[in-house]
């Protein structure tokens, strides 16, 4: 059985599997120009030029999951930014279904997943408009299964350390299935149910955290909540609530 045959795709999704790619997100973005392809999943067994947010390098050895999902016709791009949290909820549910009883799993704002406050998954959202004037989103995911990078800004871990014994294809199947479910709910019900589910596993909610903004400014405050669009609400002592739409979060 080929690798592609081991992955169960929901209706309306195509799958392309590559032994080695520069970046699954790059390939998915190229496919976005052809709306006739519909929704596509690009799976690379390894990446030679993987990247995270802000162009950071993403270590991509074989044995981990590297996949990008192209979603066509997502509507207004401002609202489509919610899909990074949709994907986080979907990936969290997929991992939990294959590691029953894993209570240490959490969502880290804006788009990471943690186990015992150590990162095992990063998500990268990219969007655009194709030649047919249709808006699209590519959701890239990198999941540490057999290996994790060293010397990272905050702790990293891998699923194998928690007893994960499934093939990578099983995680991809579970993830895309849950992603399709949550995208359907997001389209019909809006962001509210996604926000509620994301908050149910939010790491650091109610705690003092440090937020580093894109301009290098650092703010310290209590992680109070998410607003209705998914921005972080930081309660800064003596200054009140500040809405943060982009940045990195660090825990004490």
C-alpha positions as CSV (number, residue, x, y, z in Angstrom):
1,X,0.0,0.0,0.0
2,X,1.4,3.4,-1.0
3,X,1.7,6.2,1.5
4,X,-1.1,8.1,-0.2
5,X,-3.4,5.1,0.2
6,X,-2.7,5.0,3.9
7,X,-4.2,8.5,4.4
8,X,-8.0,8.8,4.6
9,X,-9.0,12.2,3.1
10,X,-12.4,13.8,3.7
11,X,-14.6,14.3,0.6
12,X,-13.4,17.3,-1.4
13,X,-9.7,17.0,-0.6
14,X,-6.9,15.9,-2.8
15,X,-3.5,14.6,-1.6
16,X,0.0,14.9,-3.0
17,X,2.9,13.1,-1.3
18,X,6.5,13.9,-1.8
19,X,9.6,12.1,-0.5
20,X,11.5,15.5,-0.1
21,X,10.4,19.0,-0.7
22,X,11.7,22.5,-0.1
23,X,8.5,23.6,1.6
24,X,5.0,22.1,1.6
25,X,3.6,25.6,2.0
26,X,5.4,26.8,-1.2
27,X,3.9,23.9,-3.2
28,X,0.4,24.4,-1.8
29,X,0.7,28.1,-2.7
30,X,1.5,27.3,-6.3
31,X,-1.5,25.0,-6.4
32,X,-3.7,27.8,-5.2
33,X,-3.5,29.5,-8.6
34,X,-5.5,26.6,-10.1
35,X,-9.0,26.7,-8.4
36,X,-10.0,23.6,-10.3
37,X,-7.8,21.5,-8.0
38,X,-10.0,22.3,-5.1
39,X,-8.8,21.8,-1.5
40,X,-5.4,20.1,-1.5
41,X,-3.1,18.5,1.1
42,X,0.6,18.5,0.4
43,X,2.6,16.0,2.5
44,X,6.4,16.0,2.5
45,X,8.4,13.3,4.3
46,X,11.1,15.8,4.8
47,X,11.6,19.5,4.0
48,X,14.9,21.1,2.9
49,X,13.6,24.7,3.3
50,X,10.9,24.5,6.0
51,X,10.0,27.7,7.7
52,X,8.0,29.0,10.6
53,X,6.5,32.4,11.3
54,X,8.5,35.5,10.4
55,X,10.6,33.4,8.0
56,X,12.3,31.4,10.8
57,X,13.9,28.1,9.8
58,X,12.0,25.0,10.7
59,X,14.1,21.8,11.3
60,X,12.5,19.1,9.1
61,X,14.1,15.7,9.3
62,X,12.3,12.5,8.3
63,X,10.0,10.9,10.9
64,X,8.0,14.0,11.7
65,X,4.8,15.3,10.0
66,X,5.1,18.2,7.5
67,X,1.9,19.0,5.7
68,X,0.1,22.0,4.2
69,X,-3.6,22.2,3.6
70,X,-4.9,24.5,0.8
71,X,-8.4,25.7,1.4
72,X,-10.0,27.4,-1.5
73,X,-12.7,30.1,-1.4
74,X,-12.4,31.1,2.2
75,X,-14.2,34.4,2.0
76,X,-12.8,37.6,3.4
77,X,-9.2,37.3,4.3
78,X,-9.5,39.3,7.5
79,X,-11.8,36.6,8.8
80,X,-9.7,33.8,7.4
81,X,-7.0,34.7,9.8
82,X,-9.0,32.7,12.4
83,X,-8.0,29.5,10.6
84,X,-4.7,29.3,12.5
85,X,-6.8,28.7,15.6
86,X,-9.1,26.4,13.8
87,X,-6.1,24.3,12.8
88,X,-4.7,24.3,16.3
89,X,-8.0,23.0,17.7
90,X,-8.1,20.3,15.0
91,X,-4.5,19.2,15.5
92,X,-5.0,19.1,19.3
93,X,-8.0,16.8,18.9
94,X,-6.2,14.6,16.4
95,X,-3.2,14.1,18.7
96,X,-5.5,13.5,21.7
97,X,-7.4,10.8,19.7
98,X,-4.2,8.9,19.1
99,X,-2.8,9.5,22.6
100,X,-5.8,8.9,24.8
101,X,-5.6,10.5,28.2
102,X,-2.9,12.9,27.3
103,X,-3.8,15.7,29.7
104,X,-0.7,17.8,29.2
105,X,-1.7,19.0,25.7
106,X,-2.3,22.8,25.3
107,X,-2.7,25.6,22.9
108,X,-0.1,28.4,22.9
109,X,-1.1,31.7,21.4
110,X,-1.1,32.4,18.6
111,X,-0.5,29.1,16.7
112,X,1.6,26.5,18.6
113,X,0.7,23.3,20.5
114,X,2.5,22.2,23.6
115,X,2.9,19.1,25.8
116,X,3.9,20.0,29.4
117,X,4.6,23.5,28.1
118,X,7.1,22.3,25.5
119,X,6.4,22.9,21.8
120,X,5.7,19.9,19.6
121,X,3.7,21.6,16.8
122,X,3.9,24.8,14.9
123,X,1.4,26.2,12.4
124,X,1.9,28.7,9.6
125,X,-0.9,30.5,7.9
126,X,-0.5,32.1,4.5
127,X,-3.2,33.5,2.3
128,X,-3.8,35.2,-1.1
129,X,-6.1,35.6,-4.0
130,X,-5.9,33.5,-7.2
131,X,-6.5,34.5,-10.8
132,X,-10.2,33.9,-10.5
133,X,-10.4,36.4,-7.7
134,X,-11.0,33.7,-5.2
135,X,-9.4,34.0,-1.7
136,X,-7.4,31.0,-0.4
137,X,-5.5,30.0,2.7
138,X,-2.6,27.6,3.1
139,X,-2.3,26.1,6.6
140,X,1.2,24.6,7.2
141,X,1.8,22.3,10.0
142,X,5.0,20.8,11.5
143,X,4.7,18.2,14.2
144,X,7.6,16.8,16.1
145,X,7.0,13.0,16.3
146,X,10.4,11.3,16.2
147,X,12.7,14.3,16.7
148,X,12.6,17.8,17.9
149,X,15.1,20.7,17.4
150,X,17.6,21.7,20.1
151,X,18.5,25.2,21.3
152,X,15.1,26.7,20.8
153,X,13.7,30.0,22.3
154,X,11.4,27.9,24.5
155,X,11.4,24.1,25.3
156,X,10.6,21.6,22.6
157,X,9.5,18.0,22.7
158,X,8.2,15.2,20.5
159,X,5.2,12.8,20.5
160,X,7.4,9.7,20.7
161,X,8.4,10.9,24.2
162,X,4.7,10.4,25.2
163,X,4.3,6.9,23.8
164,X,3.1,7.8,20.3
165,X,3.3,4.6,18.3
166,X,1.2,5.3,15.2
167,X,2.4,5.9,11.6
168,X,2.7,9.5,10.5
169,X,-0.1,8.8,8.0
170,X,-2.5,8.1,10.9
171,X,-1.9,11.6,12.5
172,X,-2.3,13.3,9.1
173,X,-5.6,11.4,8.5
174,X,-7.0,12.4,11.9
175,X,-5.8,16.0,11.6
176,X,-7.4,16.6,8.2
177,X,-10.6,15.0,9.3
178,X,-10.9,17.3,12.3
179,X,-9.8,20.3,10.3
180,X,-12.5,19.7,7.8
181,X,-15.0,19.4,10.7
182,X,-13.9,22.6,12.3
183,X,-13.7,24.6,9.1
184,X,-17.3,23.5,8.4
185,X,-18.4,24.8,11.8
186,X,-16.4,28.0,11.3
187,X,-18.1,28.7,8.0
188,X,-21.6,28.1,9.4
189,X,-21.3,29.3,13.0
190,X,-18.4,31.8,12.9
191,X,-15.4,32.0,15.2
192,X,-17.2,31.7,18.5
193,X,-17.2,27.9,18.9
194,X,-13.6,27.7,17.8
195,X,-12.6,30.4,20.3
196,X,-14.4,28.5,23.1
197,X,-12.6,25.2,22.2
198,X,-9.2,26.9,21.8
199,X,-9.6,28.5,25.3
200,X,-10.5,25.2,26.9
201,X,-6.8,24.1,26.3
202,X,-5.2,27.6,26.5
203,X,-1.8,27.5,28.2
204,X,-1.1,30.4,30.5
205,X,-4.7,31.6,30.7
206,X,-4.9,33.7,33.8
207,X,-1.1,33.7,34.4
208,X,1.5,36.4,34.1
209,X,3.2,36.1,30.7
210,X,5.6,38.0,28.6
211,X,4.6,39.1,25.1
212,X,7.2,40.1,22.5
213,X,5.8,42.2,19.7
214,X,7.0,42.4,16.1
215,X,8.9,45.7,16.8
216,X,10.8,44.1,19.6
217,X,8.8,45.7,22.4
218,X,8.1,43.4,25.4
219,X,5.0,43.6,27.6
220,X,4.4,41.8,30.8
221,X,0.9,41.2,32.0
222,X,-1.9,38.7,32.8
223,X,-3.2,36.6,29.9
224,X,-6.8,37.7,30.5
225,X,-8.7,36.3,27.5
226,X,-9.0,36.2,23.7
227,X,-11.2,38.9,22.0
228,X,-13.9,37.8,19.5
229,X,-11.3,37.8,16.7
230,X,-8.7,35.7,18.5
231,X,-6.4,38.6,19.6
232,X,-4.7,38.2,23.0
233,X,-6.0,40.4,25.8
234,X,-3.1,41.2,28.1
235,X,-3.9,42.9,31.4
236,X,-0.9,45.0,32.2
237,X,-0.6,46.1,35.8
238,X,-1.4,49.8,36.1
239,X,-2.2,50.2,32.5
240,X,-5.2,48.0,31.9
241,X,-6.0,45.7,28.9
242,X,-4.0,45.8,25.7
243,X,-5.1,43.9,22.6
244,X,-2.2,42.1,20.9
245,X,-2.8,40.8,17.4
246,X,0.7,39.5,16.6
247,X,3.8,38.5,18.6
248,X,5.4,35.7,20.6
249,X,4.4,34.6,24.1
250,X,6.8,33.4,26.8
251,X,5.9,31.9,30.2
252,X,7.7,32.5,33.5
